[in-house]
Amino acid sequence: MSNRPGFRFPLMRNNISRADLDQLIHFLQQPEPMLTNGQQVRNFEEEWSTWLGVRFSTYVNSGASANLISMSILRHLYPQGGEVIVPTITWVSDIASVLQNGFTPRFVDVTLETVGMNPDLVLGSISSETRAVFVTHAQGFSAVDDRLYRELSDRGIMLIEDVCESHGAKYRSQKLGSIGEISNFSFYYAHHMSTIEGGMICTNNREIHELARLFRSHGMVRESTDDVLKKRYADQYPDLNPDFIFAVPAFNMRGTEIGGVLGRSQLTRLDLNISRRNENHQQFLKQIDSRRFFTDFNLEGSSNYAFNLFLREPDSDFRDRLVQHMRQHGIEHRRGSAGGGNQLRQPYLKNHVPENHHKLFPIAEHIHFFGFYLGNYPELSIDEVSELCEIINSCK
């Protein structure tokens, strides 16, 4: 895909390559190719599991669907409900999925260094009602540290990872998405790799995996890969056709073979693309004016998604000049970083949190008003990164 109209520096460029399209055309030219969820999807799931380092992966039609299924699994395991700790800076579907499954979101502020939840605040928010910590690894950074990981494990509290923006990022030597009980990935067009739309639910837990498969496809027991489970349901409900036993109140969130083909093609160059993004990010941080913009990010294990442009100090006048300056020079940007800034300001939460609750989260508020992200992608050259920084630094 060419540059978006009007932007010299778009948020994304050419995420579906000619090679990907050739693979897809070859697949479609087969005699009577199956297009719904089939062998290409299964192959993609297996190859993704190998790349990530997990036992099980379930391909779905979006990252938001992965979020919703993960929270549905949690509700299946905790039918009495409870609280789920969530960040103030994240994508809407993370928090919406918590609400949609009858859990109470408990919000925690983020840090500038990771754009992820402050681990100390997470641990201070845990109560007897806590059922899970739903971590968002935003913008390619890791939001987990040793103390958080250890204490959640010791307390038996589920860690659920949103890795939609951070494919390939690591916690120590492990890829993010392989350390929690459940993890979610998105293959939306703008992300590290794309199946146009699409997502993945990953786990090392067999029970969770089987539930993910059921929730993906109407709750049908025949979708399970566990023969013992299927026999148990068939024996328990002898008056039902074994092909049509619906075990949980579920969804239709299956992916397609087209997505499977694209995912398998893109996965072959994902590591190289991550390396290019990280090289660009290093150059960006070296060249951007660190007196005006925050550059002290925690890069340990990061897999950069976008250039974060955070003002060091609140300055509404300069922010407004910067927005106009970027527009004039064709720099596409998003204010508020991941998901449009502080989620507590969004109308969908109006009846779920107290009035002015957003004011209790100063870092999220700063990012909301004085933070941006700009596009970073493998086709962006080092010279273009330098030009981008020069333009931004020239704003008076």
C-alpha positions in Angstrom: 0.0 0.0 0.0 1.3 3.5 -0.9 1.6 6.4 1.5 -1.7 7.6 2.9 -2.9 10.7 1.0 -1.5 13.9 2.4 1.1 12.3 4.6 4.8 12.1 3.8 5.3 10.3 7.1 2.2 8.0 7.6 1.6 5.8 10.6 2.2 2.7 8.4 3.5 1.9 5.0 3.3 -1.3 3.0 2.4 -3.8 5.7 1.0 -6.3 3.2 3.9 -7.0 0.7 3.9 -8.2 -2.9 5.2 -11.5 -1.6 2.3 -11.8 0.7 -0.2 -11.2 -2.1 1.6 -13.6 -4.3 1.3 -16.3 -1.6 -2.4 -15.5 -1.3 -3.0 -15.6 -5.1 -1.2 -19.0 -5.3 -3.5 -20.3 -2.6 -6.7 -18.9 -4.3 -5.7 -20.5 -7.6 -5.8 -24.0 -6.2 -8.8 -26.1 -7.3 -11.7 -25.2 -5.0 -9.7 -23.7 -2.1 -11.4 -23.7 1.3 -11.8 -20.2 2.6 -13.2 -20.5 6.0 -11.2 -21.7 9.1 -9.2 -24.7 8.0 -5.7 -26.1 7.5 -4.0 -22.8 6.7 -5.3 -21.4 10.0 -4.1 -24.6 11.9 -0.7 -24.3 10.3 -0.5 -20.7 11.2 -1.5 -21.4 14.8 1.3 -24.1 15.1 3.9 -21.9 13.5 3.0 -19.0 15.7 3.2 -21.1 18.8 6.7 -22.3 17.8 7.8 -18.7 17.2 6.3 -17.4 20.5 7.4 -20.4 22.6 3.9 -21.5 23.9 2.0 -24.8 23.7 -1.2 -23.5 22.2 -2.5 -20.7 20.0 -6.0 -20.0 18.7 -6.5 -17.7 15.7 -9.5 -15.4 15.8 -10.9 -12.6 13.7 -9.3 -9.6 15.6 -7.3 -8.7 18.6 -10.5 -7.3 20.2 -12.0 -10.7 19.9 -9.0 -12.2 21.6 -9.6 -9.8 24.5 -13.2 -10.7 24.7 -12.6 -14.4 24.6 -9.9 -14.1 27.3 -12.2 -12.3 29.6 -15.0 -14.8 28.8 -12.6 -17.6 29.8 -11.8 -15.8 33.1 -15.6 -15.4 33.8 -16.0 -19.2 33.1 -13.3 -19.8 35.7 -14.7 -17.2 38.1 -18.5 -17.2 37.7 -18.9 -15.1 40.8 -17.1 -12.2 39.1 -14.7 -9.9 40.9 -12.1 -7.3 39.9 -9.6 -7.1 37.1 -6.7 -4.6 37.3 -6.3 -2.7 34.1 -4.2 0.3 32.9 -5.5 3.8 32.2 -3.6 3.9 28.9 -4.7 1.0 26.7 -7.1 0.1 23.9 -10.8 0.3 24.5 -11.5 -3.4 23.9 -9.3 -4.4 26.9 -11.5 -2.6 29.3 -14.7 -3.2 27.4 -14.2 -6.9 27.5 -13.8 -6.7 31.3 -17.1 -4.9 31.6 -18.9 -7.1 29.1 -18.1 -10.1 31.2 -19.4 -8.6 34.4 -16.0 -7.9 36.1 -15.2 -4.6 37.7 -12.1 -2.8 36.2 -9.7 -1.4 38.8 -7.6 1.2 37.1 -3.9 1.8 37.7 -1.7 4.6 36.4 1.2 4.0 34.0 4.8 5.1 33.8 6.4 7.3 31.1 9.3 4.8 30.9 7.1 1.9 29.7 3.7 3.4 28.9 2.5 0.4 30.9 1.1 0.0 34.4 3.3 1.0 37.3 4.1 -2.4 39.0 4.1 -0.9 42.5 0.6 0.5 42.0 -0.6 -2.8 40.6 0.6 -4.7 43.7 -1.0 -2.0 45.9 -4.3 -2.5 44.1 -4.6 -6.2 44.7 -7.5 -7.2 47.0 -9.4 -10.4 47.9 -11.6 -9.5 44.9 -8.8 -9.5 42.3 -9.2 -12.2 39.7 -6.5 -11.1 37.2 -4.1 -8.4 36.2 -4.7 -7.5 32.6 -1.4 -6.0 31.5 -1.1 -4.0 28.2 2.4 -4.1 26.8 1.9 -0.8 25.0 3.9 0.6 22.0 6.4 -2.3 22.1 7.5 -1.9 25.7 7.4 -4.5 28.5 5.1 -3.7 31.3 6.3 -6.6 33.6 9.2 -6.5 36.0 10.6 -9.2 38.3 8.7 -8.2 41.4 5.4 -8.0 39.7 5.9 -11.3 37.9 7.1 -13.1 41.1 4.3 -11.7 43.4 1.5 -12.5 41.0 2.9 -16.0 40.7 3.2 -16.4 44.5 -0.3 -15.1 45.1 -1.9 -17.2 42.4 -3.3 -14.2 40.5 -3.7 -14.7 36.8 -1.5 -12.5 34.5 -3.2 -11.8 31.2 -1.1 -10.1 28.6 -2.2 -7.8 25.8 0.7 -7.9 23.4 -1.2 -6.4 20.4 1.4 -3.7 19.9 4.5 -5.5 21.1 5.1 -8.6 19.0 8.6 -10.0 19.8 9.2 -7.9 22.9 10.7 -9.8 25.8 10.7 -10.2 29.5 14.3 -11.4 30.2 14.8 -14.1 27.6 11.0 -14.9 27.1 8.9 -13.3 24.5 6.0 -11.4 25.9 2.9 -13.4 25.5 4.5 -16.5 26.8 4.8 -15.6 30.5 1.1 -15.0 31.5 -1.7 -17.6 31.8 -3.3 -16.0 28.7 -2.0 -13.6 26.1 -3.6 -11.7 23.2 -2.2 -10.6 19.9 -3.6 -8.4 17.1 -2.7 -8.7 13.4 -4.4 -5.5 12.4 -3.0 -3.6 9.4 -0.8 -1.2 11.5 0.8 -3.7 13.8 4.1 -5.6 13.6 2.5 -8.1 11.2 -0.9 -8.2 9.7 -3.5 -10.6 8.4 -5.6 -7.5 7.5 -7.8 -8.1 10.6 -7.0 -11.0 13.0 -5.8 -11.9 16.4 -4.4 -14.8 18.5 -5.0 -16.2 21.9 -2.0 -18.0 23.4 -1.5 -20.1 26.5 0.4 -23.0 28.0 -2.7 -24.2 29.8 -4.6 -27.0 28.1 -7.9 -26.2 29.8 -7.7 -22.5 28.8 -6.8 -23.5 25.2 -9.8 -25.8 24.9 -12.1 -23.0 26.3 -10.6 -20.6 23.7 -11.5 -23.0 20.9 -15.1 -23.4 22.3 -15.6 -19.6 22.8 -14.3 -18.9 19.3 -16.9 -21.1 17.6 -20.4 -21.0 19.2 -19.3 -23.1 22.2 -19.4 -26.2 20.1 -17.7 -29.1 21.8 -16.6 -30.6 18.4 -14.1 -27.7 18.2 -12.2 -29.1 21.1 -9.0 -31.0 20.5 -9.5 -33.0 23.7 -11.1 -36.4 22.9 -11.7 -37.0 26.6 -13.7 -33.8 27.0 -15.7 -34.5 23.9 -16.6 -38.0 25.1 -17.5 -36.7 28.5 -20.0 -34.2 27.0 -21.4 -36.9 24.6 -21.9 -39.3 27.5 -23.5 -36.6 29.7 -25.9 -35.5 27.0 -26.9 -38.6 25.1 -30.0 -37.0 23.7 -27.9 -34.4 21.8 -26.1 -34.8 18.4 -22.4 -34.9 19.4 -21.6 -32.5 16.5 -24.0 -29.9 18.0 -23.3 -29.7 21.7 -22.9 -26.1 22.8 -21.0 -26.1 26.1 -20.6 -22.4 26.8 -22.5 -19.2 25.7 -20.0 -18.2 23.0 -19.4 -16.3 19.8 -18.5 -16.8 16.2 -15.0 -15.3 16.0 -13.3 -17.7 13.6 -10.6 -16.4 11.3 -10.3 -17.3 7.6 -7.9 -19.2 5.5 -7.0 -15.9 3.8 -5.8 -14.7 7.2 -3.9 -17.9 7.8 -2.0 -17.6 4.5 -1.1 -14.0 5.1 0.0 -14.7 8.7 2.2 -17.6 7.6 3.8 -15.4 5.0 4.4 -12.5 7.3 5.7 -14.6 10.1 8.8 -15.5 8.0 10.1 -12.0 8.1 8.7 -10.8 11.5 12.1 -11.0 13.3 13.8 -9.0 10.5 11.0 -6.3 10.6 11.3 -6.1 14.4 15.1 -5.5 14.1 14.5 -2.7 11.6 11.9 -1.0 13.8 14.3 -1.1 16.7 17.1 0.4 14.7 14.8 3.2 13.7 13.7 3.7 17.2 17.3 4.0 18.5 18.0 6.7 15.8 14.9 8.5 16.7 15.8 8.7 20.4 19.4 9.8 19.6 18.2 12.7 17.3 15.0 14.0 18.9 15.5 17.0 21.2 15.7 15.4 24.6 15.5 18.8 26.3 11.9 19.2 25.2 10.8 15.5 24.7 11.0 12.6 27.0 13.6 10.0 25.9 14.2 8.0 29.0 12.2 4.9 28.0 13.0 1.5 29.4 14.2 -0.3 26.3 15.0 -3.6 27.9 13.4 -6.2 25.7 11.4 -3.7 23.7 10.1 -4.3 20.1 9.2 -0.8 19.0 5.8 -0.2 17.5 5.8 3.6 17.1 7.8 6.7 18.0 6.5 8.1 21.2 6.8 11.9 21.4 6.0 13.0 24.9 6.6 16.5 26.1 8.8 16.6 29.2 6.7 19.4 30.7 3.1 20.4 30.2 3.0 23.2 27.6 -0.3 23.6 25.8 0.9 26.4 23.6 3.9 24.5 22.4 1.8 21.4 21.9 -0.7 23.2 19.7 2.2 24.7 17.6 3.7 21.2 17.3 0.4 19.7 16.1 0.1 22.4 13.4 3.8 22.0 12.5 3.4 18.2 12.0 0.3 18.7 9.9 2.1 21.2 7.7 5.0 18.8 7.1 2.8 15.8 6.4 3.6 13.9 9.7 0.6 11.7 10.6 0.3 11.4 14.4 -2.0 10.3 17.2 -2.4 12.3 20.4 -2.7 10.4 23.6 -0.5 7.5 22.6 -2.2 4.0 22.7 -6.0 4.2 22.4 -6.6 7.9 22.5 -5.2 8.7 25.9 -6.6 8.4 29.4 -9.5 5.8 29.0 -11.2 7.2 32.1 -12.1 10.3 30.1 -14.0 8.2 27.5 -17.9 8.3 27.6 -18.2 4.5 27.6 -17.0 4.6 31.2 -19.2 7.4 32.4 -21.5 5.1 34.4 -18.7 2.8 35.7 -16.4 5.2 37.5 -16.9 8.2 39.8 -17.0 11.7 38.3 -13.6 13.2 37.8 -11.9 9.9 38.5 -9.5 10.5 35.6 -7.8 13.3 37.7 -6.3 10.7 40.0 -3.9 9.4 37.3 -1.4 12.1 36.6 0.9 10.2 34.2 -2.1 9.1 32.0 -3.3 12.7 32.1 0.1 14.0 30.9 0.2 11.5 28.0 -3.4 12.3 27.2 -2.7 16.0 26.6 1.0 16.1 25.9 1.8 12.7 24.3 1.8 11.6 20.7 2.9 8.6 18.7 4.3 8.7 15.1 4.7 5.9 12.6 7.6 3.5 12.6 7.8 0.7 10.2 10.5 -1.4 8.4 10.3 0.5 5.2 11.1 3.8 7.0 14.8 4.6 6.2 17.3 6.0 8.6 17.5 9.1 6.5 13.8 9.5 6.8 14.1 9.2 10.6 16.7 11.9 10.6 14.4 14.2 8.5 11.5 13.5 10.8 13.5 14.5 13.8 14.8 17.6 12.1 11.3 18.7 11.3 10.0 18.1 14.8 13.1 19.8 16.4 12.6 22.9 14.3 9.2 23.6 15.8 9.5 26.8 17.8 
